[in-house]
Amino acid sequence: MFPAFCLLVVGSHLLPASSADELIQRVEKRYNGARTLSVNFTESYEIQGHARQPESGTLTLRKQGKMRWDYARPQGKLFISDGKTVYLYTAKDNRVEKLKLKDTEDMRAPLAFLLGRLDMKKEFRDFDVRSTGSENWLDASAKNDRVPYEKVEMLIAPDASIRALKVTGRDASLLSFSFDNEKLNPPAADQLFHFTIPPGAEIVDSIGLGAEEN
């Protein structure tokens, strides 16, 4: 799900990006070469001037299309994709929302593409690079209107890792993430991405899971 970066290496020094194409190639090389990934995240969401409390936890990804968002804040919140179905569990309500991955409108779901067949130019268009010293913002628009977002902005570090992500929804909402402590190819057993319904949980087959519902 992500774009471009241009750095020239002179000894151990990295120079600013000069083109979106080069930046994209570096990001794709980093993530297409990994089978699993884990990273700490902080998530915020805003719509129509209303912001919810920031949330945080650990994201684990595994090819193809598998993801697990373990929330430390709020405790007991869990978002899992097994590559086919998305589950959102809220412990305080003992409630499970489930939906086919291809039908979800939740803006976290597209992040699974990072460890898919990452092809930014297939997913996005109108790339633009903004330099902030050693890091670069890569901006892009969605290539079609079948996805729940219309614009993404990615902060790319010198090692081509994604340090921050802003996703603008078609409803003018803004979902923002900051990432740290990224690890490529950590142990991530398949069992991590299998969701077991807790005893007594309310199960809801949702028409659409949107970030604002969480």
Buried (B, 14 or more C-beta within 10 A) or exposed (E): BBBBBBBEEEEEEBEBBBEBBBBBBBBBEBBBEBEBBBBBBBBBBBBEEEEEEEBBBBBBBBBEBBBBBBBEEBEEBBBBBBBEBBBBBBBEEEBBBBBEBEEBBBBBBBBBBBBBEBBBBEBBEEBEBEEEEEBBBBBBBBBEEEBBBBBBBBBBBBEBBBBBBBBBBEBEBBBBBBBEEBBBEBEBEEEBBEBEEBEEBEEEEBEEBBBBEB
